[in-house]
Amino acid sequence: MTRFEQRIRASLDSEVAQIPVILGLCGSGRTTILRQVQREIGQQACQYVNVERTATTPERFLSALVAGSPFRETPATARRTSPRQAFDDVLAFLSEARCADGTPATFLLDGMMELRTFESFPGLRRALPEALAALAASPNRFALASRYIARAERALEGAPPQFRVAHVQGVGPDDIGRMIPTAESASRDGGGQGAPAPGDPHAAWMLAVQRLADGRAAYARAIV
């Protein structure tokens, strides 16, 4: 794991409740970070949720959330028919779902600002603030992510203190080095060649890729 991913994991594992909010532009690596955290925790204890793709209506979001979950459903999750009731069930599931052994669940909500889509439905004018308050009050663990940096920061201004903003750092030459496959490293551990050593002939090339990609992981990976 990168140091940034380790910071996110440390926040999730902290005894004092913390909810990291990962902010970064398109291609900055937000989803990659959340997926790596999910692999580290384990898919039976951690659910990744692509809010941006599933937040069409409260009812459909609830169905997608529960259908793709490894967690036990709660009695409150009745999948009701009205938008207000369905949203209440979403919050109940996120707050009260448990792992198979009864321990708290971990949810990774990618594109959390899309919950504002629900604010156009009757009775859900404050859907996003309600969701943030419910997550902060839950014993479950959460990490959020969004590409809307300014909007997310404004939304968090009045949120509970558990939320911790973490801006995605741009990739450096060493990160780009790990993206380059080599026969030796690929056969050994499936990785890349890592950080350039002093005098490495690839060093200038890695720096050029970093600048062309503007520090965004997805762009750098495509160039490599």
matplotlib code that plots the C-alpha trace (Angstrom):
import matplotlib.pyplot as plt

x = [0.0, 1.1, 1.5, -1.7, -3.6, -2.0, -3.3, -6.9, -6.6, -5.3, -8.3, -10.7, -8.9, -8.7, -10.3, -11.6, -14.2, -12.9, -14.4, -11.8, -13.1, -10.9, -11.0, -9.3, -10.0, -10.9, -8.0, -6.4, -6.7, -9.6, -11.3, -8.0, -7.3, -10.7, -10.4, -7.0, -8.4, -11.2, -8.7, -6.7, -9.7, -11.4, -14.6, -16.6, -16.0, -15.9, -18.3, -17.3, -20.3, -20.2, -22.7, -22.2, -23.5, -26.3, -27.8, -30.6, -33.6, -33.6, -35.5, -33.0, -30.0, -31.4, -31.8, -28.3, -26.8, -28.4, -28.1, -24.3, -23.7, -21.9, -23.5, -26.6, -29.7, -31.3, -35.0, -35.4, -34.4, -37.8, -37.3, -40.3, -41.9, -41.7, -38.5, -38.5, -39.0, -36.5, -33.9, -34.6, -33.9, -30.6, -29.5, -30.7, -28.7, -25.5, -25.8, -26.9, -25.6, -23.1, -20.6, -21.5, -19.8, -21.7, -18.8, -19.3, -19.2, -17.1, -18.5, -16.5, -18.8, -17.3, -18.9, -20.7, -21.8, -24.2, -26.4, -27.6, -29.5, -32.1, -32.7, -35.1, -37.4, -40.3, -39.2, -35.5, -34.5, -31.6, -30.6, -26.9, -26.7, -29.0, -26.7, -23.6, -25.2, -26.3, -22.8, -21.2, -23.6, -23.1, -20.7, -19.9, -16.8, -16.9, -14.6, -16.0, -14.6, -15.6, -14.3, -16.2, -13.6, -15.1, -18.7, -17.6, -15.7, -18.7, -21.0, -18.6, -18.5, -21.5, -20.9, -20.0, -16.3, -15.6, -15.1, -11.4, -10.7, -7.7, -6.7, -5.2, -1.5, -0.3, 1.8, 5.6, 8.4, 8.7, 4.9, 5.4, 8.4, 6.1, 3.8, 6.6, 6.6, 9.9, 10.5, 12.5, 10.0, 6.9, 8.2, 9.1, 6.1, 4.0, 5.2, 7.1, 10.6, 9.9, 11.6, 14.5, 17.9, 20.6, 21.8, 18.8, 18.4, 14.7, 14.6, 14.2, 11.6, 9.6, 9.7, 8.5, 5.5, 4.7, 4.6, 2.6, 0.0, -0.2, 0.3, -2.9, -2.6, -4.9, -3.2, 0.2, -0.8, -2.3, 1.0, 3.1]
y = [0.0, 3.6, 6.0, 7.7, 4.3, 3.5, 6.8, 6.0, 2.5, 4.0, 6.3, 3.4, 1.3, 4.2, 3.7, 7.3, 7.4, 9.0, 9.1, 9.9, 11.9, 11.4, 14.3, 14.4, 15.3, 12.7, 10.3, 11.1, 7.5, 7.8, 4.6, 2.8, 3.8, 2.6, -0.7, -1.3, -0.6, -3.1, -5.7, -5.1, -5.3, -8.2, -8.2, -10.0, -7.2, -4.2, -3.1, -0.8, 1.3, 3.2, 5.9, 7.8, 4.9, 3.7, 7.0, 7.3, 7.1, 6.2, 3.0, 1.8, 2.8, 0.8, -2.2, -2.0, -1.4, -4.4, -6.7, -6.3, -6.5, -9.2, -8.0, -9.1, -7.2, -5.4, -5.7, -2.0, -2.6, -3.3, -1.9, 0.4, 2.1, 5.9, 7.8, 9.1, 5.6, 4.1, 6.7, 6.0, 2.3, 3.2, 5.1, 2.2, -0.3, 1.7, 2.4, -1.0, -3.6, -6.1, -8.7, -12.3, -12.6, -9.6, -7.1, -3.6, -3.3, -1.0, 0.9, 2.7, 5.3, 6.4, 9.6, 10.5, 13.9, 12.2, 11.6, 15.2, 13.8, 12.6, 16.1, 16.6, 14.0, 14.8, 14.9, 14.7, 18.3, 17.7, 14.2, 14.8, 16.4, 13.6, 11.0, 12.6, 12.8, 9.1, 7.9, 9.9, 8.4, 4.8, 2.3, 1.1, 2.4, 4.6, 6.1, 8.6, 9.9, 12.6, 14.4, 17.6, 19.1, 22.5, 21.2, 18.4, 20.8, 23.1, 20.2, 19.2, 22.7, 21.9, 18.2, 16.3, 16.4, 12.8, 13.7, 14.1, 15.6, 13.9, 15.3, 12.8, 13.4, 13.4, 10.5, 10.9, 9.4, 6.4, 5.6, 5.7, 3.4, 0.9, 1.0, -0.1, -3.9, -5.7, -9.4, -9.8, -8.0, -9.4, -12.9, -12.3, -10.5, -9.0, -5.5, -2.8, -1.7, 0.8, 4.1, 5.1, 4.7, 7.4, 7.5, 5.4, 6.0, 5.9, 8.7, 11.5, 9.6, 9.0, 12.7, 13.6, 11.2, 12.7, 16.2, 15.1, 13.4, 16.4, 14.0, 12.0, 8.3, 7.3, 9.5, 8.3, 4.7, 5.3, 7.0, 4.2]
z = [0.0, -0.6, 2.3, 1.4, 1.4, 4.8, 6.1, 5.0, 6.5, 9.8, 9.9, 9.4, 12.1, 14.6, 18.0, 17.8, 15.1, 11.9, 8.4, 5.7, 2.7, -0.3, -2.7, -6.1, -9.8, -12.4, -13.0, -9.6, -8.3, -5.8, -6.9, -7.1, -3.5, -2.3, -4.1, -2.6, 0.9, 0.2, -0.8, 2.4, 4.7, 2.7, 0.6, 3.3, 5.8, 3.4, 0.7, -2.2, -3.4, -6.7, -5.7, -8.9, -11.0, -8.7, -7.2, -9.8, -7.4, -3.7, -4.4, -7.1, -4.9, -2.0, -4.2, -5.6, -2.2, -0.6, -3.6, -3.9, -0.1, 1.8, 5.0, 6.9, 6.2, 9.1, 10.0, 9.1, 5.5, 4.1, 0.6, 0.7, -2.2, -1.6, -2.1, 1.6, 3.0, 0.6, 1.7, 5.3, 4.6, 2.9, 6.0, 8.2, 6.2, 6.1, 9.8, 11.1, 8.7, 10.2, 9.1, 9.3, 12.7, 14.0, 13.9, 12.4, 8.6, 6.5, 3.5, 0.9, -0.8, -4.1, -5.5, -2.3, -3.6, -5.9, -2.9, -3.6, -6.6, -4.1, -2.9, -5.9, -4.5, -2.1, 1.5, 0.7, 0.5, 3.0, 1.8, 1.9, 5.4, 6.7, 5.2, 6.7, 10.2, 10.0, 9.0, 11.8, 14.4, 13.2, 14.8, 11.3, 9.4, 6.3, 3.7, 1.2, -2.1, -4.6, -7.6, -6.7, -4.4, -3.7, -3.4, -1.0, 1.2, 1.4, 2.2, 5.1, 6.7, 8.9, 9.2, 12.4, 13.3, 12.5, 8.8, 7.7, 4.3, 2.5, -0.9, -3.3, -3.9, -7.4, -8.6, -8.4, -10.5, -8.1, -8.6, -12.3, -12.0, -10.4, -13.4, -15.8, -16.1, -16.4, -17.0, -13.8, -11.5, -13.2, -12.8, -9.2, -7.7, -10.5, -9.8, -11.6, -11.3, -8.5, -7.7, -10.1, -8.6, -8.9, -12.5, -13.7, -17.4, -17.0, -14.4, -16.9, -18.8, -15.6, -14.7, -18.2, -17.8, -14.5, -16.0, -19.0, -16.8, -14.5, -11.5, -12.3, -11.9, -14.6, -17.2, -16.2, -16.5, -20.0, -21.1, -19.7]

ax = plt.figure().add_subplot(projection="3d")
ax.plot(x, y, z, "-o")
ax.set_aspect("equal")
plt.show()
